Amino acid sequence: MANYRSPGVYTEDIPTLPPSIAEVESAVPAFVGYTEKATMSVTDDVLNLPTPINGLADYIQIFGGAEQEDSANITIAVDELKTGTNTTGYKVTITPNFTNLRKHILYHAVKHYFENGGGRCFIVSVGKYAAAVDKAAIEAGLDLIALEDEPTILLVPDAIFLGQSDFDEVNQKMLVQASELKDRFAVIDTRTSTVPKTTTSINTDVTTAIGNVPIDILIRQFGAVYYPWLETTYNYQFDFPNLTLTTYTINGAAPVAPDVDRTGSTMSVLQAAASSMYSAIKAIYSTYHIKLPPSAAIAGVYARVDDARGVWKAPANVGLLSVVKPTVNVSRSDQDLLNVNTDTGKSVNAIINVAGYGTVVMGARTLDGNDDEWKYVNVRRFFSVVEESIKKSSNWVVFEPNTAATWVKLQAMIENYLTLKWRDGALAGAKPEQAFFVNIGLGKTMTSIDILEGRLIVEIGMAVARPAEFVILRFIQMMQTS
């Protein structure tokens, strides 16, 4: 009570409601990789600087577009089919030199993220397209992201261009950062997807991502691996109008007068002089799609599901957008070994093609897939969001009196928040007391020594809703009774 010194009428506001908890954002990815530029105001002013963006237009304005392909890495051959003087069709053969195509995919990865439902994210440009992908540069970028509080998902799509040992170290660094900070989650790619698959190729592909993941379950629960790569709807960034026709034949032979030899003509010239041939070439060219590792699309799915349902909903049985198909057809027997790996305990989430539904994410397990506590991605991510939200909203308690009045107010704040989560469907239980508990107080969570040493301890338990991963329908044939 205030110390009043003169006669008069005074008012006092008596707070009766507990503080509220503001929930942190659950899906804010941080992409680390190489860009065309890194300029917001002056040249390279955001190079090696975590930069938030809200859409692809922001990315293009600050970081530029896709890396352009060298026209020397593609050949175009056309055999014009003729009967007499009449053209009956064109046999077009386009051969990209995939080995020498560009080695930076961040632009297309970010584009795929936004097209799959992504929102606000961070970009760390660690170099430009002239530079080769380098482990030290990527790890420096991850160290910069570690200083940022907002990101909740870690991705390094460009890491697929590293050698296996460097790739392993980058993945380990993401997992360690996520486990130490406990407010983020690592989405990891395999280095490759072997096409066509063989009896051993899926295991070989997956081993590139999980082979050297630490056995420590406190680390593995903070990451997930998805397989296989995706054939997207994006085309390679060749300067198509200026590509030249490498080989031109008529019915398999070199053209002779009066036929015009189109060899060496650019596509823009063909568009004007031989539009039907140009259209045939364009149609075949458009079927060569960029293949991307799935991490960026998966981050978009996380954001989409979080926004539509909540972070507690498993980000699975969800379709992927801007995807033609998975590059590898994962069968049911293949998926059995990916989803539940009895040898390593490290689960890999399969992306499969479902008739009538398209390309679907059909897995929701962390790398710690055999642990009943942290088996599911949504459970780990939900705990991270709740922990971070309560932590940030409890700053007011620091240096408050460590007495029952403070305990009651803090407990009410947390219980109100968790009750809302229970009503939303995040917690399992017919009543709030079956869905969560909040314990605080002398003799409950603290001893007299704890209070003397300035510790205020709160215990929070939550029964997070688990996904129905295996839906089992049991049918029994009944005997005729009448």
PyMOL commands that set and color helices and strands:
alter all, ss='L'
color gray80, all
select helices_A, chain A and resi 56-63+71-73+98-100+106-115+135-146+157-161+164-181+201-210+217-220+240-242+267-273+275-285+295-308+332-339+377-393+395-397+404-424+432-435+448-452
alter helices_A, ss='H'
color red, helices_A
select strands_A, chain A and resi 29-35+51-53+74-83+86-96+121-128+153-155+185-188+223-227+230-235+247-250+289-292+318-319+323-326+349-354+358-361+436-440+458-462
alter strands_A, ss='S'
color yellow, strands_A
deselect
rebuild
show_as cartoon
